[in-house]
Amino acid sequence: MPTSAEFKALKAATYWAWDATDMGYYVFAPDASNTAGKIVEETNGLTKADALLFFPAAGYGNGGNLSYVGSSGRYWSGSQPSDDTGKAHQMSFDNSDVGPQLDNSRSNGRSVRPVYLR
């Protein structure tokens, strides 16, 4: 799983386009019309096949309930705070923004997005 630092680097080095049909973010390499670190509402002519990654808005679990499916996502990182082993870092987003890295209780349900780096 990506570490917290790798999620931050991914957000800073790419741009993210929300897809309302597929309900999630496609992640693209920067180009002439979109700079790194930008969140956009359209893919500006790029196709889904051009995307580096896709993060479905799978929602998240809290207290046995699954919430915000189709409009939000929270993904565990492979990092945890050094001062609290009961928590882990996560990347969160909704249909308008990719949020900051947050710490959350490891007992909550979050998605996992394995990534193979070459």
N, C-alpha and C positions, 0 to 999 in steps of 0.2 A: 504494500500500500504506500502511496506517496506520503512523505513526511509533511509536517506543517510548512517547513521551509520550501519544499518542492511545490506545494499548492500555491504559496505566495509567489514563487518564481514563475509558475505557470500563468497566473493571473497577470503578472507584470510583463511577460514576454509575448502574450497572445491577445487576441480580441475575441469577445464572446457575443454570440448572436442568439437571442431567444427565438425559439420556434414554437408558435402557438398550436400548430397542428400536432407536432410530436411531443409537445409539452416538456421542454427541456432546453438546455444550452448546447449549441454547437460551438466548438472552440477552433479558431482558425489562426494561422500564422499571419502576422501583420502584412499589409500591402499598401499600395499608394493611397487608397481611399480610407483605410482604417489603421490607426496607430495602435501600438501595443498598450495594454492596460485599459482599453476602451470597451464599454458595454454598448451594444447596438441592438436595434429592434429588427433589422433586416440583414440578410447575408450579402447584400449589394452585388448580386449577380453570381456569387460563388454557389456551388452546389454542395449538398450534404457530403458528396464523395470527396470534396476538397477539405473537409473538416479533419482536424487532428484527433479530436475526441468528441464524445457526446456524453452529457450528464443529464439523465432523465430527472424530471421533477417527481421523484418517487415519494415525496412527503417524508414524514419522520414519526417515530413512535415515542410516546410519553405515557407512562403509567398504563400500559396495555392498550392504548388507543393509537390508531394510525391517523395522522392529521395532514392536511394540506396537500394531498396527492394531486398532481397536475399543476400546482402553482408554486411549489417550494421543494427544496431538497437540502438534505444535510448529509455530508459524507465524512466518515471517520478518516483521520490521517493515521499514520503509523507513529505518531508522536504523542507524548503525554507530558503534562506539567511535572517538573521535578519535585514539586512540593506536595502533590496529591495523586497517589497512584489509583484512586477511585475515579479519576477523571481522565479524559483524553481530548486532544485538539480535534476540531472538526472544521470543515469548510461548509458554509451555508449560502444559499441563494434563494431568491424568489424571482418572479417573472419580470422584475424591473431592476434588479441589482445583484451582484455577487458580493456577499458580505465579508466581514472580517473573519479571521480565525477566532473561534471561541472555544472555551473549555466547557465540557459537559460531562455529566455523570455517565460512566460506562454502562450503567444499567438501562439507559435509554436506547431505543432502536434507531440506528442510523444506517444508511447505505454504505456499501464498500465498493470502491472503484479501483481494482488492481490495475497497475500500469507496468508494462515492461519497457525499460529504458535501454536503448542500444548504445 
